[in-house]
Amino acid sequence: MNSETILQILVATFAATSLMTLFSYAVSAAAREVYKEPLLLTYVLSFLHIEVSVQTKSILAWALHYFIGLLFVIGYHLIWYYGIMEISWSSTFILGACIGTIGIIGWMIMFSIIPKKPQIDYKGYYIQLFIAHMIFSITTFLIYDLVKF
């Protein structure tokens, strides 16, 4: 992997994860619900008996959130690089639906393993989460399709 490819992956990760997170924060504010993935990750981490401060758990949650975004972008890169799917709008929506579903299942599992569930509108959260992953996918596509390194 050359330096341009690594840069493209990192830029796509930062842009896509940031935009999806901004969307989640906007929906959270509009719905007056807690739909903020890093905040919910901090909540989940609080039940894992990790002996660090709340601030450190928050930093870990943000880092985990961006790391998962990195894994998704690497997955997109490999799918596109090896020609499993072409870089196109149709693949973007298919991949977005896939990672949106993976995200929902992941959160369902995380919420099921903690003893005290957050008091949120789960249906609303999962709907916005799916849309947020579509935004992630579109952003990744635009970085790959439009920005040449």
Secondary structure, 3 states (H helix, E strand, C coil): CCHHHHHHHHHHHHHHHHHHHHHHHHHHHHHCCCCCHHHHHHHHHCCCCCCCCHHHHHHHHHHHHHHHHHHHHHHHHHHHHCCCCCCCHHHHHHHHHHHHHHHHHHHHHHHHHCCCCCCCCHHHHHHHHHHHHHHHHHHHHHHHHHCCC
